Amino acid sequence: MSHFFALSKKAQRLLISYFFYGLANPLVFTFINAYIFRQRVNILNFIIYYFGFFVGIPLMFYINGLLLAKRIKIVILYFLGTILMGISPLIVVFYPHINFFHYFILGFIAGLGTGFHWANRSYFNQKETQSHNRGYFLSLNFSSDTITSVIISFLAGWLIVLGFRYQALMIIGFLFLLICGSLMIGVPYETPKIKKFIINIISPEWWGVRFIQFGNGLVEGITFFFIALLILSKLGNEGALGTLSALMSLISAAGIYIYGRKVRVHHQLPTYLYTVIVGVILSLFLALFFNKLGVTVYVLLDGVVLSFLWLTVGPITMNVIDRQTIQEKGGKYVYIVDAETFLNIGRILSLTICLLLTLFFNQNMALRFSPILLNFLLLVMLLFSFKKLKSWEF
């Protein structure tokens, strides 16, 4: 707890707000996937929904910058984005007849809300942390998210099995998001002065950040729906989804928190490489053993891999932004938008590869081989560029 109280009051308030986001996250993401699956067992529904989602996120980062330039308070924008994020899942569960076009539009709305929320959240994180405490701040946030995910995922899964309605779950998720956004309204944050929306001179170091953001998106893109689809199609009902999601979170929580307390800046890039290698091994295991055992092992460990990818990439990106903007007041936001754009380009390519496997082969082939293709592609890219990345002193 001493580490927590060593953070600024604003950083502490942020983490409390993020706690309620963590409560909502399994409901408005994991279980909205389960609802879509139950409506029509078709991976294309997920791909279309998340195509809209990943298009909406960077677009709203840019629109949010325009609103900040108009001097609209950043805490108000954070609140509005958090609320918008909960509207699309409500429409999905209350609107009875949805086709491919509807899925794209609803995914786009969810992406706008997510972009609105994360554009301002990323700025808060950048503003309230420094290189020496970013690892701890992010690991505490991840640990909090995983612990809440254990409880919410387990309860929600079995409540659905026992007859609880998806509509009620989404309402509860929306209320958590309402609290999350409301907690920041009274915090005295100065709205950043946005002077530009395009990086005029791109340094080699920033190209490195673009590269690893793109790589993370490449691996992460399908995971927004992939775990839920694997569990529901191969292992059982929402009870299994909730139980395995909870176990995955438990496995992640302890390691993440310990890593956050012990990590130093020079550990981040090597840890990223080791995590990518583990991701390749794990996805190869799924491809070779595409049965209940293989799926269970993959589901339990994949969340750990993704968490460590973000625990390393997040501080790397923020540290580079600090160095790039030493002489530029208000210049941080344009780098945040740029990083998010490359992240979502990677996510869209991830969905495209999964879509092509589905169209040219079938859904089972996409589920079995998408992870190994994406993880192996990232590993090859990283191995070819690792020395160069290391020379930029991430």
N, C-alpha and C positions, 0 to 999 in steps of 0.2 A: 504493500500500500504506500510505502514511502516514495516509491517511484512515481505513483499516480499523483500524489500531492505535490511532488516536485514540478509537475507540469503547471503551466499557467492556468488561471481560472477559466479562461476561454477554452483552452484545450480540454479541460475537465468537462465543461458543459458540452462541448462537441461530442466527447465519448459517451456521455449520457444520452444525447440525441441519437447517436449511432446505435446505441443499445436498443432503442425502440425500432429503428430500421431493421436491426437484426431479428427482432421478434416478428416483424412483418414479412421479411424476405422469404422464408420457407413457404408461406401461404401464397403470396402474390407471384412467386416464380415456380417453385417445385410443384405445388398442388394445382396451379393453373395448367401446368403441363399435364398433370394427371387427368384433369377435366377434359382437356382437348383430346387426349388419348381415348377417353371413354366415349366421346362423341363420335369419333371415327378413327379406327386404328390405321393411321396412315402417316408415315413420316413426312410426307409432303406438306401436311398441314403445319407441322412444326417449322419446317424450312421456310415456308412462305411467311409465317408469323414473325420469325426472327430475321428474315430479310428486311421486313418493314421496321423492325426494332432497331437493327444496326444502321439503317439509313437515317432514322429519326434522331439517334443519339448525337452524332457530330453536327447535324443541322441545328439542333437546339443549343449546342455549345456555342455556335456562331451567333444565333439569335440572342442568347443570353448575354453575349458580349455587347451586342447592339443596345440591349436594355441597360446594361451597366454603364455604357457610354452616355446614356440619357440620364444618368445619376439616380436610377431607381435603386433603392436600398437592397444590398446583397442578401440580407437576412429575409426580406420579403420574397425575393426571387427563389431562395432556397425553400421557403415554406410552400410557395405555389408549385414548384417542381415536385416536391415530395407528395403533395396532394394529387397532382396530375398522374403520378406514377400509379396510384391506386385505382384510378377511374377505369382504365382499360380492362383489368381483370373483372371488375364489377359488370361491365357491359358484356364480356364473354359469357359469364355464368347466368346472366339474366336475359340475354337475347337468345331466343330458341333456335333460329335458323341462320347458320353462318356458312358461307361458301369461301372459296379461296381468296376472292377479292376482299371480303370482310376480314379474313385473318390477316391479310397484309395491312389493311387500314388500322385494325386494332393493335397489331404489333407496332405500327408506326406511331400511334398515339402513346403506347407504353414506352417506346423509345424516346419520344419527345419529353415525357415526364422524367425518365431516367437521366437523359442528358441535362435537363433543367436542374435536377437534384445534384448530379455529380459534377457539373461545371462549377457550381458554387462550393460544393463539398471539397473538391480538389484544391480550390483556392484557399479554403479554410485550412486544410491540412498543410499546404505549402507555407501559409502565413504563420501558423502556430507551432511549427516544429523547426528544429535545426538538425544539421547532419548528425550530431552526437545523440539525439534522442528520438530520431525518426524510426529507427528499428523498434525501439520499445513501444512508441505510440501506436505504430501499425500492428505490432504483434498483440498488444493489449486489445486493440479493436478486433483483430481476427479471433483472438481467444474468446472475447465476449460474444462475437457472432456465432462461433461454433458451439459454445455452451447453450445459448438460447436456441440454436438450431436443434440441439439434442432434444430439448424439452418439447418445443413446438412441433417438430417433425414427427416425433413419436406419438404425441397426443393427437395431432391432426389426422395422421394416417389411420389410427385405430378408431377414432371418432367417425371417420367416413365409413369404415367397415361396419360399424355398429349402427349406421343410419343417419349420421349427422349430414346436413346438406352442404354442398359446395358453396351455395350462396351465403350461408352463415359464416363460413370460413373467410370468404372474401370481404365481408363486412367487418369482421374482426381485424383482418389485415389492414383494411382502410383506416380503421380507428387507431391502430398502432402508428401508421404513417402520419395521421393527423397530429398525434402527440409528438412524434419525431420532429416535424416541421415547426410546431408551435413553440417548442423549447428554445428555439433560436431567435424568435421574434424580438425579444427584449434585449438581446446581447448587443453591446455597443461596438459593432464592427464598422469600420470606415469602408465605404464602397470604393473599390479600386478605380483609378482613373485609366480608362482604356484609351490608348492613343493610336493603336494600330491593330490590324487583324491578320497581317501577313508578315512572316519573318523575312526581313530584307536580305540579310546575309546569313546563310546557313553554314555554321562551322562544321568541321569533320566530327567533332564530339557530338553535336546535335544529330548528325546523320546516324551516329551510333545509337542514340536514343530512339530515333525513328525505327531503326532496324529491330531493336529488341521489343518495342511496342508492337510492331507488325508481327513479330514472331509469337508473342504472347497471344495476340488476337487469332493467329492461325491455329494454335492449339486449343484455345479457350472457346472459340466460336460455337462449336457444336455442343459444348458441355452445358449450355443453358437449358437444353432439353434432353441431352443424350442419356444421362444417368437415369432420369425418370423413365424414359422409354425402354432402356435396357431392363430395369427392374420390373416394370409392368408387363412387358412382353415375354420375359424369360423366367421371372421368379414369383410372380403372384399379384396380389392386390395392393391397395393403398396401405394396408397394414405393413406389408413387407417394405414398401417404399419408405414409410415413416420410420420403421425400425432400423433399416440399413442406413438411411440418411443420418439418423441419430448416432449410430455406431461410428460412421465415417467422421462425424464431427468430434466425437470423443477421442478418436485416434489422432485427429489433427491438433486438438486444443493444447495438450501438454507440450508436444514438440515445438509448436509455434511459439508458445510463451517463453520457453527456455531459450530458444533461438534468439528471440527478441532481446532478452536480457544480456546474452553473451556476445551477440554479433558486433563486429567492428566494420567500419566502412570497407576495408580491404577484403573482407570475407564475401562481399555481396556477389561480385561477378563469378568467382569460382563456384559458389553455392548455386548460382543460376545454371551453370554448365552441368554440375552434378545432378541437379533436379531434372534437367532435360534428359539426361542419360537414363535416370530412373523412370521417367515417363515413357521412353522408348521401350525399356524392358517390360514395363507393366502392360503397355498396349500390345507388345508382341505376345505376351502371355495370354491376353484376351483373344488374339487372332488364332493362336494355336489351340487354345482350350475354350472354345465357344460353347460352353455348357453351363449348368447352374453353378458349379464350383468356380469356374473361370470368371463368370460374370460377378459372383459374390466377391471374390478377391479383388477384381478390378474396381468395383464400386466402392469397397471399403478403403482402398488406397489412393484412388485417383484424386479425391478431395485434398489429400495431404500434398500431392504433387502440385496441384493448382494453387494451393495456399502459399507454398514456398516460392512458386514462380512470382507471385505478386509481392511477397515479402521482400524479395530481392530487387525486382524491377521498380517498385514504388520508390524506395529511397534513392536508387540510382538516378531515376528521372528527376526527382526533386532536387538532388544535389547539383545536377548539371544545370537545371533551371536557375538555381541560385548563382552559379558561376557565370552563366550567360547574361544575367540581368543585374549584375553588380552596379553598373552605371545607368541602368534604366529603371526609373520608378514607374510602376504601373505596367511594366513590360512582361510580367510573369504570365499574365492570362493568355497572351497570344501563344506562348509555348505550351501551356496546358491544352489549348484547343488543337494545336498542331499534333501533339502526342496522341490525343484522343482520336483524331482523324486517321492516323496510321494504325492505331489499335483496331479501329472498326473496319478499315480496309482488309486487315488480316482476318477479322471475324467473317466478313462477307466471302472472302476466298475459302475459308473453312467450310461455310455452308455450301458454296458452289461445288467443292470437291465431294461432299456428302451427297448433294443432289445428283451429280453425274454418276456416282456409284449406284444410286437408287434407280435412275432412269436406264442406264446401260446394263445393269445386272438386276438386283432386287433389294428389298429393304433389309433382308438378313445380311447380305454382302456389305451393305453400307454400315450396318451396326458392327459388323465384325472387323472390317478393314479400315474404316475411316480413321480411327485413332492412331493406328500404326503408320499410316501414310502421312498424317499431319505431324506426328511427333518425329518421325524419321526425317521429314523435310526440314523441320526446324533444327534438328541436330546437325544435319549436313551444312546448313547455312551458318550455324554457330561455329562449327569446327573450322570452316574456311575463313572465318573472320575473327576468331577469338583473340589472336595475337594483336590484331589491330584494335579491337575493343579494349584490351588490357592496356595498351599503350596510351589510351585516353584517360587513364586513371579514374575510372568510375568508382 
